């Protein structure tokens, strides 16, 4: 006979924010700061996010070789995602974990997003 199922109660206030890094071109960053949606390159249709700024910059350098000189300048930006936001984005297929420390953000991204409760 299998053991009875148990359920642990998790205090959501103790869950940590997920911190990811992304590198954006200057034009993408300026658009984001004015409240607009920033869309990824048409080539990939997604943003690559990393757990460290160093890894995000490495990824950007590797994929920017084919761009024009003006588009090769970029800014590293930290993104913090709440536990609830992480779950929602995963369920929606927007945030995908590829490997440890490596994520993909499918589609556009905003400088700040809030749920219906303003959180």
MMTF fields as JSON, N, C-alpha, C and O atoms, coordinates in Angstrom:
{
  "mmtfVersion": "1.0.0",
  "mmtfProducer": "UNKNOWN",
  "numBonds": 475,
  "numAtoms": 476,
  "numGroups": 119,
  "numChains": 1,
  "numModels": 1,
  "chainsPerModel": [1],
  "groupsPerChain": [119],
  "chainIdList": ["A"],
  "bondAtomList": [4, 2, 8, 6, 12, 10, 16, 14, 20, 18, 24, 22, 28, 26, 32, 30, 36, 34, 40, 38, 44, 42, 48, 46, 52, 50, 56, 54, 60, 58, 64, 62, 68, 66, 72, 70, 76, 74, 80, 78, 84, 82, 88, 86, 92, 90, 96, 94, 100, 98, 104, 102, 108, 106, 112, 110, 116, 114, 120, 118, 124, 122, 128, 126, 132, 130, 136, 134, 140, 138, 144, 142, 148, 146, 152, 150, 156, 154, 160, 158, 164, 162, 168, 166, 172, 170, 176, 174, 180, 178, 184, 182, 188, 186, 192, 190, 196, 194, 200, 198, 204, 202, 208, 206, 212, 210, 216, 214, 220, 218, 224, 222, 228, 226, 232, 230, 236, 234, 240, 238, 244, 242, 248, 246, 252, 250, 256, 254, 260, 258, 264, 262, 268, 266, 272, 270, 276, 274, 280, 278, 284, 282, 288, 286, 292, 290, 296, 294, 300, 298, 304, 302, 308, 306, 312, 310, 316, 314, 320, 318, 324, 322, 328, 326, 332, 330, 336, 334, 340, 338, 344, 342, 348, 346, 352, 350, 356, 354, 360, 358, 364, 362, 368, 366, 372, 370, 376, 374, 380, 378, 384, 382, 388, 386, 392, 390, 396, 394, 400, 398, 404, 402, 408, 406, 412, 410, 416, 414, 420, 418, 424, 422, 428, 426, 432, 430, 436, 434, 440, 438, 444, 442, 448, 446, 452, 450, 456, 454, 460, 458, 464, 462, 468, 466, 472, 470],
  "bondOrderList": [1, 1, 1, 1, 1, 1, 1, 1, 1, 1, 1, 1, 1, 1, 1, 1, 1, 1, 1, 1, 1, 1, 1, 1, 1, 1, 1, 1, 1, 1, 1, 1, 1, 1, 1, 1, 1, 1, 1, 1, 1, 1, 1, 1, 1, 1, 1, 1, 1, 1, 1, 1, 1, 1, 1, 1, 1, 1, 1, 1, 1, 1, 1, 1, 1, 1, 1, 1, 1, 1, 1, 1, 1, 1, 1, 1, 1, 1, 1, 1, 1, 1, 1, 1, 1, 1, 1, 1, 1, 1, 1, 1, 1, 1, 1, 1, 1, 1, 1, 1, 1, 1, 1, 1, 1, 1, 1, 1, 1, 1, 1, 1, 1, 1, 1, 1, 1, 1],
  "groupList": [{"groupName": "UNK", "atomNameList": ["N", "CA", "C", "O"], "elementList": ["N", "C", "C", "O"], "formalChargeList": [0, 0, 0, 0], "bondAtomList": [1, 0, 2, 1, 3, 2], "bondOrderList": [1, 1, 2], "singleLetterCode": "X", "chemCompType": "L-PEPTIDE LINKING"}],
  "groupTypeList": [0, 0, 0, 0, 0, 0, 0, 0, 0, 0, 0, 0, 0, 0, 0, 0, 0, 0, 0, 0, 0, 0, 0, 0, 0, 0, 0, 0, 0, 0, 0, 0, 0, 0, 0, 0, 0, 0, 0, 0, 0, 0, 0, 0, 0, 0, 0, 0, 0, 0, 0, 0, 0, 0, 0, 0, 0, 0, 0, 0, 0, 0, 0, 0, 0, 0, 0, 0, 0, 0, 0, 0, 0, 0, 0, 0, 0, 0, 0, 0, 0, 0, 0, 0, 0, 0, 0, 0, 0, 0, 0, 0, 0, 0, 0, 0, 0, 0, 0, 0, 0, 0, 0, 0, 0, 0, 0, 0, 0, 0, 0, 0, 0, 0, 0, 0, 0, 0, 0],
  "groupIdList": [1, 2, 3, 4, 5, 6, 7, 8, 9, 10, 11, 12, 13, 14, 15, 16, 17, 18, 19, 20, 21, 22, 23, 24, 25, 26, 27, 28, 29, 30, 31, 32, 33, 34, 35, 36, 37, 38, 39, 40, 41, 42, 43, 44, 45, 46, 47, 48, 49, 50, 51, 52, 53, 54, 55, 56, 57, 58, 59, 60, 61, 62, 63, 64, 65, 66, 67, 68, 69, 70, 71, 72, 73, 74, 75, 76, 77, 78, 79, 80, 81, 82, 83, 84, 85, 86, 87, 88, 89, 90, 91, 92, 93, 94, 95, 96, 97, 98, 99, 100, 101, 102, 103, 104, 105, 106, 107, 108, 109, 110, 111, 112, 113, 114, 115, 116, 117, 118, 119],
  "secStructList": [7, 7, 7, 7, 7, 7, 7, 7, 7, 7, 7, 4, 4, 4, 1, 7, 7, 3, 3, 3, 3, 3, 3, 3, 3, 2, 2, 2, 2, 2, 2, 2, 2, 6, 6, 7, 7, 5, 7, 7, 7, 6, 6, 6, 1, 3, 3, 3, 3, 3, 1, 1, 2, 2, 2, 2, 2, 2, 2, 2, 2, 2, 2, 7, 6, 6, 1, 7, 4, 4, 4, 4, 7, 3, 3, 3, 3, 3, 3, 3, 3, 7, 2, 2, 2, 2, 2, 2, 2, 2, 2, 6, 6, 1, 3, 3, 3, 3, 3, 6, 6, 3, 3, 3, 3, 3, 1, 7, 5, 7, 1, 7, 7, 7, 7, 6, 6, 7, 7],
  "xCoordList": [0.848, 0.0, 0.897, 1.814, 0.637, 1.479, 1.27, 0.208, 2.299, 2.159, 1.123, 0.902, 0.491, -0.501, 0.177, 1.331, -0.565, -0.041, -0.003, -0.903, 1.027, 1.129, 1.269, 1.758, 0.843, 0.947, 1.579, 1.097, 2.647, 3.291, 2.706, 2.402, 2.559, 2.093, 3.325, 4.224, 3.365, 4.504, 4.104, 3.072, 4.932, 4.718, 5.262, 6.475, 4.366, 4.758, 5.669, 6.445, 5.592, 6.439, 7.909, 8.789, 8.184, 9.564, 10.167, 11.358, 9.352, 9.868, 10.668, 10.303, 11.732, 12.618, 12.256, 11.677, 12.618, 12.455, 13.478, 14.589, 13.096, 14.016, 14.669, 13.978, 15.98, 16.702, 17.369, 18.166, 17.028, 17.597, 18.185, 17.805, 19.101, 19.744, 19.474, 19.39, 19.34, 19.114, 19.955, 20.2, 20.384, 21.104, 20.216, 19.774, 19.962, 19.098, 19.887, 20.829, 19.502, 20.109, 19.631, 18.644, 20.333, 19.957, 18.528, 17.775, 18.149, 16.794, 15.751, 14.702, 16.025, 15.096, 14.948, 13.838, 16.061, 16.031, 15.227, 14.388, 15.477, 14.747, 13.255, 12.439, 12.892, 11.491, 10.862, 9.737, 11.581, 11.075, 10.876, 9.896, 11.788, 11.698, 10.546, 10.135, 10.021, 8.856, 7.552, 6.485, 7.635, 6.434, 5.985, 4.947, 6.749, 6.374, 6.844, 7.763, 6.189, 6.608, 7.863, 7.943, 8.833, 10.049, 9.947, 9.713, 10.123, 10.034, 11.438, 12.334, 11.625, 12.942, 13.221, 12.355, 14.416, 14.775, 13.815, 13.387, 13.49, 12.587, 13.187, 12.464, 14.507, 15.191, 14.828, 14.52, 14.865, 14.637, 13.24, 12.706, 12.642, 11.312, 11.304, 10.246, 12.488, 12.575, 13.803, 14.735, 13.784, 14.927, 15.608, 14.939, 16.918, 17.654, 18.0, 18.664, 17.563, 17.856, 18.783, 18.714, 19.649, 20.609, 20.586, 20.12, 21.089, 21.11, 22.2, 22.131, 23.208, 24.26, 24.408, 24.121, 24.863, 25.073, 26.171, 26.054, 27.218, 28.313, 27.807, 28.181, 26.96, 26.432, 25.519, 25.525, 24.74, 23.859, 24.684, 24.341, 25.761, 26.627, 27.335, 27.452, 27.805, 28.438, 27.495, 27.88, 26.245, 25.26, 25.023, 24.953, 24.9, 24.635, 25.786, 25.563, 27.002, 28.159, 28.183, 28.532, 27.819, 27.83, 26.8, 27.022, 25.661, 24.588, 24.511, 23.633, 25.408, 25.332, 26.313, 26.358, 27.086, 28.073, 27.494, 28.159, 26.279, 25.676, 24.923, 24.446, 24.804, 24.052, 24.915, 26.139, 24.256, 24.982, 25.722, 25.412, 26.693, 27.516, 26.671, 26.954, 25.643, 24.792, 24.01, 23.752, 23.636, 22.839, 23.684, 23.129, 24.998, 25.858, 26.055, 26.539, 25.692, 25.785, 24.588, 23.466, 24.816, 23.744, 23.946, 25.028, 22.892, 22.895, 22.448, 21.5, 23.124, 22.714, 21.66, 21.826, 20.589, 19.488, 19.06, 18.955, 18.816, 18.371, 16.845, 16.176, 16.317, 14.874, 14.568, 15.165, 13.648, 13.239, 11.811, 10.918, 11.613, 10.31, 9.867, 10.591, 8.673, 8.144, 7.817, 7.658, 7.716, 7.346, 6.018, 5.892, 5.04, 3.745, 3.876, 3.296, 4.63, 4.854, 5.574, 5.269, 6.523, 7.256, 6.295, 6.322, 5.453, 4.501, 3.55, 3.273, 3.057, 2.121, 2.778, 2.188, 3.995, 4.69, 5.033, 4.992, 5.369, 5.646, 4.375, 4.406, 3.254, 1.979, 1.546, 0.966, 1.824, 1.437, 2.387, 2.119, 3.495, 4.478, 5.337, 5.969, 5.368, 6.161, 7.588, 8.539, 7.746, 9.057, 9.333, 8.577, 10.406, 10.744, 12.146, 13.09, 12.28, 13.597, 14.215, 13.672, 15.36, 16.018, 17.025, 17.011, 17.887, 18.94, 19.124, 18.559, 19.894, 20.139, 20.75, 21.781, 20.11, 20.597, 20.281, 20.718, 19.535, 19.239, 17.74, 17.113, 17.18, 15.743, 15.507, 16.389, 14.32, 13.872, 12.574, 11.688, 12.477, 11.259, 10.685, 11.271, 9.546, 8.932, 8.068, 7.188, 8.322, 7.527, 8.051, 9.204, 7.181, 7.564, 7.683, 7.188, 8.357, 8.588, 8.383, 8.702, 7.857, 7.631, 8.587, 9.111, 8.807, 9.673, 9.112, 9.865, 7.803, 7.159, 5.802, 5.043, 5.521, 4.222, 3.622, 4.332, 2.324, 1.608, 0.414, -0.134, 0.029, -1.176, -2.395, -2.283, -3.553, -4.802, -4.914, -5.705, -4.12, -4.119, -3.067, -2.906, -2.35, -1.335, 0.007, 0.887, 0.165, 1.426, 2.31, 3.418],
  "yCoordList": [-1.181, 0.0, 1.249, 1.349, 2.2, 3.402, 4.27, 4.239, 5.044, 5.923, 7.006, 7.367, 7.52, 8.585, 9.84, 10.131, 10.564, 11.813, 12.866, 12.95, 13.648, 14.753, 16.039, 16.034, 17.12, 18.415, 19.394, 19.568, 20.025, 21.03, 22.397, 22.7, 23.195, 24.569, 25.447, 25.417, 26.225, 27.082, 28.523, 28.995, 29.214, 30.63, 31.406, 31.502, 31.954, 32.641, 33.834, 34.214, 34.43, 35.582, 35.177, 36.036, 33.896, 33.436, 32.992, 32.689, 32.95, 32.593, 33.763, 34.922, 33.461, 34.503, 34.895, 34.12, 36.119, 36.609, 35.902, 35.603, 35.642, 35.094, 36.287, 37.128, 36.363, 37.457, 36.93, 35.993, 37.551, 37.191, 38.438, 39.558, 38.243, 39.347, 39.234, 38.142, 40.405, 40.488, 41.651, 42.62, 41.55, 42.649, 43.193, 42.454, 44.496, 45.157, 46.2, 46.793, 46.422, 47.517, 48.825, 48.854, 49.894, 51.204, 51.573, 52.105, 51.293, 51.609, 50.785, 51.313, 49.506, 48.669, 49.192, 49.264, 49.554, 50.058, 51.358, 51.509, 52.287, 53.561, 53.338, 54.005, 52.423, 52.1, 51.537, 51.891, 50.671, 50.082, 51.139, 51.086, 52.088, 53.117, 54.085, 54.787, 54.133, 54.981, 54.205, 54.72, 52.958, 52.168, 51.3, 50.644, 51.287, 50.49, 49.046, 48.733, 48.19, 46.796, 46.715, 47.335, 45.948, 45.731, 44.353, 43.359, 44.305, 43.016, 42.515, 43.306, 41.21, 40.66, 40.738, 41.115, 40.383, 40.363, 39.469, 38.425, 39.886, 39.092, 37.725, 36.762, 37.653, 36.401, 35.289, 34.169, 35.603, 34.55, 34.579, 33.533, 35.763, 35.876, 35.671, 35.465, 35.726, 35.512, 36.22, 36.552, 36.442, 36.996, 35.861, 34.96, 35.903, 34.948, 35.608, 36.645, 35.026, 35.562, 34.607, 33.392, 35.169, 34.367, 34.746, 35.823, 33.854, 34.087, 35.065, 35.62, 35.295, 36.257, 37.274, 36.988, 38.467, 39.505, 39.066, 39.302, 38.442, 37.986, 37.062, 37.221, 36.096, 35.149, 35.849, 35.499, 36.829, 37.57, 38.353, 38.397, 38.965, 39.724, 38.785, 39.1, 37.645, 36.656, 36.241, 36.187, 35.947, 35.516, 36.605, 36.328, 37.841, 38.951, 39.144, 39.338, 39.093, 39.253, 38.161, 38.424, 36.956, 35.839, 36.01, 35.568, 36.658, 36.767, 38.117, 38.318, 39.048, 40.378, 40.586, 41.678, 39.596, 39.745, 40.108, 40.762, 39.7, 39.947, 41.273, 41.646, 41.998, 43.258, 44.428, 44.324, 45.538, 46.748, 47.292, 46.925, 48.163, 48.686, 49.406, 49.284, 50.154, 50.895, 49.946, 50.265, 48.789, 47.839, 46.976, 46.228, 47.058, 46.225, 46.79, 46.085, 48.043, 48.62, 48.129, 48.104, 47.746, 47.193, 47.545, 47.953, 47.378, 47.62, 46.343, 45.691, 45.989, 44.834, 45.305, 46.346, 44.558, 44.949, 43.768, 42.64, 44.045, 43.002, 42.957, 43.988, 41.747, 41.537, 40.696, 39.637, 41.153, 40.392, 39.914, 40.697, 38.621, 38.009, 37.376, 36.576, 37.739, 37.178, 35.7, 35.256, 34.94, 33.522, 33.333, 32.445, 34.165, 34.065, 34.447, 33.793, 35.493, 35.906, 34.826, 34.597, 34.171, 33.075, 31.952, 31.456, 31.561, 30.484, 30.863, 30.05, 32.087, 32.525, 32.56, 32.118, 33.082, 33.161, 31.765, 31.536, 30.834, 29.459, 28.802, 28.13, 29.0, 28.416, 28.965, 28.239, 30.244, 30.887, 30.562, 30.918, 29.888, 29.563, 30.743, 30.718, 31.778, 32.967, 32.795, 33.142, 32.267, 32.042, 30.542, 29.759, 30.162, 28.751, 28.531, 29.214, 27.586, 27.249, 26.201, 25.109, 26.548, 25.641, 24.736, 23.518, 25.342, 24.647, 25.369, 26.447, 24.813, 25.556, 26.931, 27.031, 27.965, 29.325, 29.936, 31.053, 29.242, 29.73, 29.671, 28.619, 30.809, 30.928, 31.585, 32.26, 31.389, 32.062, 32.794, 32.244, 34.025, 34.833, 34.963, 35.615, 34.343, 34.319, 35.567, 35.847, 36.309, 37.489, 38.744, 38.803, 39.75, 41.058, 41.097, 40.22, 42.143, 42.318, 43.792, 44.676, 44.049, 45.41, 45.712, 44.802, 46.986, 47.394, 47.004, 46.73, 46.978, 46.565, 45.964, 46.511, 44.841, 44.212, 43.97, 43.635, 44.137, 43.906, 42.992, 42.963, 42.253, 41.431, 42.293, 43.497, 41.663, 42.414, 43.049, 43.973, 42.557, 43.138, 44.224, 44.78, 44.539, 45.581, 45.099, 45.908, 43.796, 43.263, 42.803, 42.322],
  "zCoordList": [0.0, 0.0, 0.0, 0.815, -0.911, -0.976, 0.264, 0.885, 0.615, 1.779, 1.495, 0.339, 2.537, 2.321, 1.784, 2.099, 0.974, 0.427, 1.519, 2.354, 1.499, 2.448, 1.655, 0.526, 2.244, 1.582, 2.554, 3.674, 2.129, 2.955, 2.625, 1.471, 3.639, 3.448, 3.298, 4.138, 2.232, 1.951, 2.221, 1.743, 2.99, 3.258, 2.056, 1.871, 1.249, 0.015, 0.275, -0.602, 1.452, 1.751, 1.866, 1.799, 2.035, 2.162, 0.843, 0.773, -0.205, -1.519, -2.078, -1.885, -2.752, -3.27, -4.691, -5.453, -5.016, -6.379, -7.266, -6.83, -8.497, -9.483, -10.167, -10.742, -10.11, -10.742, -12.001, -11.957, -13.126, -14.418, -15.06, -14.719, -15.98, -16.683, -18.172, -18.735, -18.793, -20.232, -20.756, -20.039, -21.984, -22.629, -23.739, -24.619, -23.683, -24.665, -25.437, -24.91, -26.68, -27.428, -26.813, -26.078, -27.117, -26.569, -26.971, -26.155, -28.226, -28.696, -27.934, -27.565, -27.697, -26.934, -25.508, -24.98, -24.894, -23.519, -23.435, -22.548, -24.345, -24.333, -24.539, -23.903, -25.408, -25.624, -24.353, -24.0, -23.679, -22.443, -21.359, -20.616, -21.266, -20.229, -20.464, -19.54, -21.679, -21.959, -21.832, -22.166, -21.347, -21.105, -22.26, -22.178, -23.328, -24.493, -24.36, -23.604, -25.111, -25.18, -26.043, -27.104, -25.578, -26.348, -26.976, -26.289, -28.28, -28.97, -29.283, -29.576, -29.22, -29.542, -31.036, -31.826, -31.4, -32.813, -33.585, -33.093, -34.779, -35.611, -35.925, -36.177, -35.906, -36.227, -35.244, -35.652, -33.947, -32.952, -32.341, -31.973, -32.229, -31.619, -30.118, -29.523, -29.496, -28.05, -27.494, -28.227, -26.198, -25.488, -24.73, -24.225, -24.652, -23.827, -22.51, -22.49, -21.423, -20.101, -19.368, -19.55, -18.537, -17.793, -16.314, -15.943, -15.487, -14.035, -13.621, -12.525, -14.465, -14.14, -15.27, -16.432, -14.894, -15.899, -16.872, -18.074, -16.379, -17.23, -18.334, -19.496, -17.977, -18.956, -19.971, -21.152, -19.518, -20.436, -21.45, -22.631, -20.996, -21.894, -22.871, -24.055, -22.389, -23.271, -24.392, -25.56, -24.014, -25.005, -26.039, -27.236, -25.575, -26.48, -27.452, -28.647, -26.956, -27.837, -28.908, -30.058, -28.534, -29.478, -30.591, -31.718, -30.274, -31.257, -31.957, -32.796, -31.635, -32.237, -33.377, -33.944, -33.727, -34.782, -36.129, -36.933, -36.39, -37.704, -37.774, -38.845, -36.65, -36.648, -37.118, -37.194, -37.429, -37.813, -36.589, -35.456, -36.824, -35.73, -34.679, -33.487, -35.087, -34.151, -33.244, -32.083, -33.769, -32.997, -32.069, -31.265, -32.157, -31.318, -29.922, -29.037, -29.709, -28.367, -27.558, -28.064, -26.33, -25.52, -24.055, -23.633, -23.309, -21.866, -21.167, -21.604, -20.092, -19.292, -18.303, -17.667, -18.169, -17.297, -16.44, -16.92, -15.17, -14.243, -14.235, -14.176, -14.295, -14.251, -13.025, -12.834, -12.198, -11.021, -11.233, -11.559, -11.042, -11.255, -9.948, -9.355, -9.505, -8.254, -8.462, -9.599, -7.377, -7.518, -8.256, -9.098, -7.936, -8.616, -10.089, -10.956, -10.369, -11.749, -12.546, -13.716, -11.904, -12.546, -12.93, -14.056, -11.988, -12.262, -13.393, -14.275, -13.368, -14.409, -15.782, -16.768, -15.849, -17.13, -17.655, -18.864, -16.764, -17.188, -17.725, -18.756, -17.018, -17.454, -18.804, -19.611, -19.058, -20.311, -21.462, -22.609, -21.158, -22.185, -22.586, -23.642, -21.759, -22.06, -21.553, -22.253, -20.352, -19.759, -19.762, -19.187, -20.405, -20.547, -19.993, -20.391, -19.081, -18.551, -19.462, -19.632, -20.049, -20.995, -20.304, -20.48, -19.525, -18.786, -17.466, -17.278, -16.547, -15.304, -15.607, -16.272, -15.118, -15.315, -16.664, -16.941, -17.515, -18.857, -19.126, -18.997, -19.499, -19.737, -21.085, -21.618, -21.634, -22.849, -22.52, -21.867, -22.976, -22.824, -24.223, -25.087, -24.437, -25.759, -25.948, -25.134, -27.017, -27.321, -26.645, -26.218, -26.553, -26.033, -24.524, -23.815, -24.05, -22.62, -22.265, -23.06, -21.088, -20.597, -19.454, -18.813, -19.205, -18.104, -16.754, -15.82, -16.644, -15.396, -15.738, -16.538, -15.12, -15.28, -13.91, -12.962, -13.808, -12.565, -12.835, -13.937, -11.806, -11.957, -11.681, -11.45, -11.708, -11.513, -10.143, -9.949, -9.177, -7.822, -7.678, -6.591, -8.742, -8.695, -8.163, -7.871, -8.037, -7.513, -8.648, -8.411]
}
